[in-house]
Amino acid sequence: MSTTISEYEYRGRRYVSLGTTAPGEPQTLHHVPDGRLLAAVLTDAGPEAVTALTEAADTLTVTAGDPELRPLPPLLPTTGPGTALVSGFLGTHKSKSAAIVAHGDQPPLPKWFFKGLGSWLRTPGQPLVVPAEPVWLIEEAEIVLVYVNDDEGTPHYAGYTFGNDLCDIGLHRIDPGYTPTGKLCDTAISPHLFLGEPPRAATGRVAIERDGATAWEGKFEIGSDSLYFTVEELTERLFSFPALRRPGLVNYVLTGADRSSFHDGFQLTDGDRMVIDVTSHGVALSNPVQYGGVAAAS
């Protein structure tokens, strides 16, 4: 499997960790100054450039799961909220190909959506906040591709991780024009960045916990082999737009889900905990749903 790096904040300093460590086990942290990791990605030297940073860094050992160890979204810049963008594509999987249609002489195109700014990303354990009155929430286990634009605006692929594209599919069912609004829910992302090509397959299970018990669970299978569009088709479409090629921008690209609790008629509610276990890659995301905001005026 690809080299894996993770970023953390510990007692006011940023660190990089290699591989994945189970809670309770010793975890080595490498102090890499802010911005150095992004610069290493832009060299296109591959994982070797990243591991070279850790070899020369000061280290300390902590216990994985230490409450003072705060996981960070991979490669998220610290220079401002507008330096990273979270977006994705709808209906990408072959299992949903019935909804992918041509329009006259125009072949089917990937359907892009805006999800949020990078500062809106949440890591495992943090609540995912949704509007006060959602219609029908849906969790979606997805592969997230990470790209970093250089000073000229050219995107550099950094690697992939996993996320939960929580959204209100109920709005989409009322009217597809409401879909952008339904996407304005918090997004969970794993701190583990895999420094390799997008996986052909990633498999695992989702469990929805309610009042301490499992209320629903199901399997998922995602990856390039499951997609109707190729990864190249998705990203070529995405980066054909100048707005996505702003110099210095980091793009987190959600590539779609195959199934969710919605397809079994299950409805998420306030306080439910979503547990996404990507067993093929040893990665897990666990986040509670939190209703927030202000109820719409009557």
Phi, psi and omega in degrees: 000158183299155170301137182240132175236153177222151178245142182219158167248131181222115179052046173085001179237151179266141181224161173241139178235142179262142179074190177239141184235132179288145178307137180094345180268157177296139180229126180270129178250137179247123181282108178244119183304149181306132178094340183291325181293316177300318180297323180294322178298321184288348178285345184059023180274359176083191182303334181300324180294326180286313180295330176297325177298318183288330182294329183263004188266155170292145183233159169211158181246131179233180175262124179303133184093358176306129182299340177277352181268106186258114178292147182239149173302136185297129175065016179292120180294155179252009187273356178154159185291341183266013184263001179213146184228136177250124180210179182190191183231141179268150170054043185276340190271151179301331179294346180244019188294342179297335181269359180262107187233155174273159178236094184065233179278354181276116179294162179303140178242147174300141182262109185270150173219150173273131181252322180163182175274159181301328180292348178275350182294145178236144181261169183307137180099334181278147178290147174257114185270135180236168177301164185292334185229065178292155180273304179205105182282151180220128172272146180219114177281122187220155168277137180244120176269139182243125179235143178239124178275137178278187184294344178262356180093006179281126181286136175243123178289127182260325183155193181226158174215197183230150182213174176238108180273073178295131181204172181257092181289341179299323177295318178298322181291328176292314182197121179305337177294343178273356185305314179303323178293319181295339179279350184278056173241157178301151180242132175268145178219143177284145176284351185273118178255122179269119185272064180206180180294152179307138184289145175290331178209141172219130187231157178177198182227151172244135174235137174253119181257134180224124181055039175082001180234156178284118181265335178202148172208154181195167182266161171217155175219118182231174181128169187298330179293338182268353187275144172286315174267148175285161176301322179297320179295320179296310186285328176296321177295314182300309187273010171282350181260124183304329182299333180271358182247026177297135178305133177083354182287138172256126181251126172255115189247113177279130188258006174102160180238157179267314182216168178203181179297333180302323183290347173258008179079016181270140181245123174291150177218173183304128178094346176298147175250127179261123181242111179254115182249103178274084189296329181294338185237004177067033183237139178223143174235130178228117183218136175277152173275135178228116174291137183213192179073198182243136179300144180298144179293143181278000000 
